[in-house]
Amino acid sequence: MWSGSRTGRPGGRRTATGTPSRTRSTWRRGSGAAGWAGCGPPGGRVLDPDRLLRISHLIGIFKALNIIYSRKLADAWVRLPNSNRIFAGRAPLAFMMSAGVPAIQTVHRLLDARRGGM
């Protein structure tokens, strides 16, 4: 353990939340537009709610596919033709790209239902 440190790291003082104090001071220096200051993308830009919703659903789809299928099939699933009536023989990716957020939500719900055994 290094001397002068509460966490075993140089300059490693931690706050009550367990966050290194250096990290918290970095958050405070940034702009407040990102919720937690400094946590947004470089340049202070913030993702709009629509993009955050899309990202959230795509991460959920990715997670569900990797729980349901092998890695190889999970990676290919969105590009394979699908006989489910929702997709009408098209690939899920084509369906999601043609119909936007509602289609992405539908695919996410479908996979969550499959993952849950429905």
N, C-alpha and C positions, 0 to 999 in steps of 0.2 A: 504494500500500500504506500502511495506517495504521501509525503508529509504535507501538512497544511491543507488537507482536503477532507471534507466530511464524507465524500462519496468514493474516495479512492482514485479520483482523477484530478489533475491540476485544474484549479478554478472550478471545481465541481460542486459548489454549494447548490443545494436543492431547496425549492419552496415547499410549502405545506402540501401542495398537490403532487409533489414528486417530480415536477418539471425543473430542469436545470435553470438556475437564475439567469444565466446568459441567454437562454432561449426566450424566456419571458421578456427580457429587456429588448431583444430583437423584435418580438411581436409588438411591443409598445411603440417602437420607432416607426413602424409602417403606417400606412393610411388606414383609417377606420372603416373604409368602404367594404372590406372583405370580411366583416364580422370580427374575427380576431385580426387585429392589425398585423400586417406583414405576412399573412398566410396565403394571400392571393398570388396569382402569377406575377412574374417580373413586370415592372412598369406600372404596378398598381391596378392593372385591369382585373375585372371580376367576371366570372362566368354568369350569364343570365340564367334565370330559373329554368327556362326551356332546355338549355344545354345540360344543366345539372340533372334534370329529370331524365333526359335521354341517357346520360352517363350512368345514372343509378340503375335504370332498367337494363342497360347493356351489361353492367357488372352482374346483376341478378341472373340474367340469361347465361352468362359465362359460368357462373357458380353452379347453377342448376344443371347445365349440360355436363359439367365435370363431375357432378355427383351421380347423375343418371347413367352416363355412358363412359366408356374407356376414353383415354385421352385422345387417341387417334380419331374415334368417331365423334367425340365432342368437338374437336377442331373442324371436322368436315361437315357436321350436321347442318349448319346454316346455309351451305352451298348445295346440298343434295336435294333433288326433287322430293316432295313430301306428299303422301297420299291423304293426309288429314284434310277434311273438308274445308278447314280454315284457309289452307294454302292452295287448294284447287289444283294440285299437281305441280305447283311452282316450288322453288326453293324458298325457305323461310326468309332468307336475306332479300330476295326480290320482293316478297310480300311486304317486309318492313320498309324497304326503300320506297315502294310505291304508295304506301298509305301513311307513312310518318309515325308520329308518337302513338296514336291509337293502336296501330299494328304492333309496334314495339311492346306496348303494354299488354296486348293480347298474347303475344308470344311468351312474355315473361309469366303471365298468369297460367298459360298452358303448361309450361315447364314446371312451375311451382306445384301445380296440381299433380303432374306426373311424379314429381319428386316426393310428394306427400302420399302417394299411393292411390290417388283418386282416378 
